[in-house]
Amino acid sequence: MMTWCINIGRFIKLKNEQGINGSNSNRNNKSTQGHKSVSGSLDAKIIEELLNDAFISSTRISKKHKAPLSTVQRRRRHLENTILTRRYEIDLTKQGFRIGEMTVVPQNGASEKIIGGIFSKYSNHILSITMQIDGAIILAVLVYFKTTAEIRDIMVGIHSMPGVENVRFAETVEIIRNRRNELGKTVARSIIG
């Protein structure tokens, strides 16, 4: 499975730079302003197309939006280098794995040590660890496993680590993705202003 991600930080920085440069240097040049809005509009359309289908060809985008192929290719390459990130994901469920999330509640100041301990002891089962704040710091540990006994052993091991107050677990039953990518489309449309 391949997906596109928008690097929001770089996107906003790029958008701000384009807005600043475009408004100061070419304020009186109407043809340049028109080109920028067409380019921004095309960028938004390219982003939308890629978010809907990461394998879509530039030729198809060009024909669908009646834009020159070379322009679509150039804009696509620019977007891929500045805003979009292409990544491949392994579908672990097709390999017989189960996926879940453990919520680890650390004692004050122990979260970094716990994260290090989890990665060193269970690196073969951890997809990611996210530090979150919910009134207190909690660790969301995304794990994969094959058997219930395996996840129980991981939970018992993490719970026995110094500084861990509590460990909870929830298995992922189904991942439902928004195929319409409304967030991506909203961000893409903001290019136009």
C-alpha positions in Angstrom: 0.0 0.0 0.0 1.4 3.4 -0.9 0.1 6.7 0.5 0.8 10.3 0.2 1.2 12.5 3.2 1.3 16.3 3.3 4.1 17.8 5.3 2.0 20.5 6.9 4.9 22.5 8.4 6.8 22.7 5.1 3.5 23.4 3.3 2.6 26.4 5.4 6.2 27.7 5.3 6.2 27.4 1.5 2.8 29.0 1.2 3.8 31.9 3.4 7.1 32.4 1.3 5.1 32.3 -1.9 2.6 34.8 -0.5 5.3 37.2 0.7 7.4 37.0 -2.5 4.4 37.1 -4.8 2.8 40.2 -3.2 6.0 42.3 -2.8 7.9 41.7 -6.1 5.1 41.4 -8.7 2.3 43.5 -7.2 1.7 45.5 -10.4 2.3 42.6 -12.9 -1.1 41.3 -13.6 0.1 38.5 -15.8 2.3 37.1 -13.1 -0.5 37.3 -10.5 -2.8 35.4 -12.9 -0.2 32.8 -13.4 0.3 32.4 -9.6 -3.4 31.8 -9.0 -3.5 29.3 -11.9 -0.4 27.6 -10.6 -1.8 27.4 -7.1 -5.1 26.1 -8.4 -3.3 23.5 -10.4 -1.1 22.5 -7.4 -4.3 22.0 -5.3 -5.8 19.8 -8.1 -2.6 17.8 -8.3 -2.5 17.3 -4.6 -6.2 16.2 -4.5 -5.5 13.7 -7.4 -2.5 12.2 -5.6 -4.3 11.9 -2.3 -7.1 10.1 -4.0 -4.8 7.8 -6.1 -1.0 7.8 -5.4 -0.4 5.9 -8.6 -2.2 8.3 -11.0 -0.1 9.3 -13.9 0.8 12.9 -14.8 -0.7 12.4 -18.2 -4.1 11.5 -16.6 -3.9 14.6 -14.4 -3.0 16.7 -17.4 -5.9 15.5 -19.5 -8.4 15.7 -16.6 -7.6 19.3 -15.7 -6.7 20.4 -19.3 -3.2 21.5 -18.3 0.0 21.1 -20.3 1.7 17.8 -19.4 5.1 19.5 -18.9 3.5 21.9 -16.4 1.8 19.1 -14.5 5.1 17.1 -14.4 7.1 20.2 -13.2 4.5 21.1 -10.5 4.1 17.5 -9.4 7.9 17.2 -9.0 8.0 20.5 -7.0 5.1 19.3 -4.8 6.8 15.9 -4.2 10.0 17.7 -3.2 8.4 20.3 -0.9 5.0 19.3 0.4 4.2 15.6 -0.3 5.8 12.6 1.1 5.4 9.2 -0.5 5.7 6.2 1.7 5.0 2.5 1.5 3.3 0.6 4.4 3.3 -3.1 5.1 -0.2 -4.4 5.8 0.6 -6.4 8.9 -2.8 -8.0 9.1 -2.1 -9.8 5.8 0.9 -11.3 7.4 -1.1 -12.7 10.3 -0.3 -10.0 12.8 -2.8 -8.2 15.1 -2.4 -4.6 15.9 -3.3 -2.7 19.0 -2.5 0.3 21.2 -1.2 0.2 24.7 -1.7 3.3 26.9 1.1 3.5 29.4 0.7 6.0 32.3 4.1 6.9 33.6 4.9 8.5 37.0 6.2 12.1 36.9 9.4 12.5 34.9 9.7 8.8 34.0 8.4 8.9 30.4 11.8 9.2 28.5 13.2 6.3 30.5 10.1 4.2 29.9 10.2 4.9 26.2 13.9 3.8 26.0 13.1 0.7 28.0 10.1 -0.2 25.7 12.2 0.2 22.6 15.2 -1.7 23.9 13.1 -4.7 25.2 10.3 -4.9 22.7 11.6 -3.3 19.5 10.4 -6.2 17.4 6.8 -5.5 18.4 6.7 -1.7 18.4 5.5 0.4 15.5 5.6 3.8 17.3 5.3 5.5 20.6 3.6 8.8 20.9 3.9 11.0 24.0 0.5 12.7 24.6 -0.9 15.1 27.2 -4.3 14.3 28.7 -4.1 16.3 32.0 -0.9 14.2 32.6 1.6 12.7 30.2 0.6 9.3 28.7 2.4 7.1 26.2 0.4 5.6 23.3 2.3 2.6 22.1 1.3 1.1 18.8 2.1 -2.6 18.9 1.8 -5.7 16.6 1.6 -9.2 17.8 0.3 -12.7 16.8 -1.1 -14.2 20.0 -2.9 -13.0 23.1 -0.2 -14.5 25.3 2.4 -12.5 23.4 0.6 -9.2 24.1 -0.1 -10.2 27.7 3.7 -10.8 28.2 4.5 -7.4 26.7 2.0 -5.7 28.9 3.2 -7.4 32.1 6.8 -6.6 31.1 6.0 -2.9 30.6 3.9 -2.7 33.7 6.9 -4.0 35.7 9.2 -1.3 34.5 10.2 1.3 37.0 8.1 4.5 36.8 5.0 2.8 35.2 1.8 3.5 37.0 -0.6 1.7 34.7 -0.9 -0.1 31.3 -4.1 -0.5 29.3 -4.6 -2.2 26.0 -7.1 -2.0 23.1 -6.8 -4.2 20.0 -7.4 -2.5 16.6 -10.4 -4.3 15.0 -10.6 -2.3 11.8 -8.9 0.7 10.3 -11.3 2.9 8.5 -9.7 5.4 6.2 -11.4 8.4 4.7 -11.0 7.7 1.0 -12.1 11.3 0.1 -9.1 12.8 2.0 -11.1 15.9 3.0 -8.3 17.2 5.2 -5.8 17.0 2.4 -8.2 18.7 0.0 -8.8 21.5 2.5 -5.0 22.0 2.9 -4.6 21.8 -0.9 -7.3 24.4 -1.5 -5.6 26.8 0.9 -2.9 27.1 -1.7 -5.2 29.2 -3.8 -5.8 31.5 -0.9 
